[in-house]
Amino acid sequence: MLQIILDTAGYDAASSLADPKRYNVAAKLLIRRFQEGGTSSRALSQELDRHFGTSLSKEPLESFSRTRASIQGLRVSSS
């Protein structure tokens, strides 16, 4: 489960080789939270976001895209 959370957040094999320190810190954080009783993958994913910012996933969240457009003064198309 923890590996899936890391992969989903963008901490995959390629990123672990490119930046092993950041990958190790993220993995240790998840392991610690899991040992403390955190079993919800959603809560553990949010913990990564809380500590390291927006996840590294290649597809930005819709809310991120809207916020970015708003800050840049761009018109947001409504889907």
HELIX and SHEET records of a PDB file:
HELIX    1   1 LEU A    2  THR A    8  1                                   7    
HELIX    2   2 ALA A   13  ALA A   18  1                                   6    
HELIX    3   3 PRO A   20  GLN A   35  1                                  16    
HELIX    4   4 SER A   41  PHE A   52  1                                  12    
HELIX    5   5 GLU A   62  GLN A   72  1                                  11    
END                                                                             
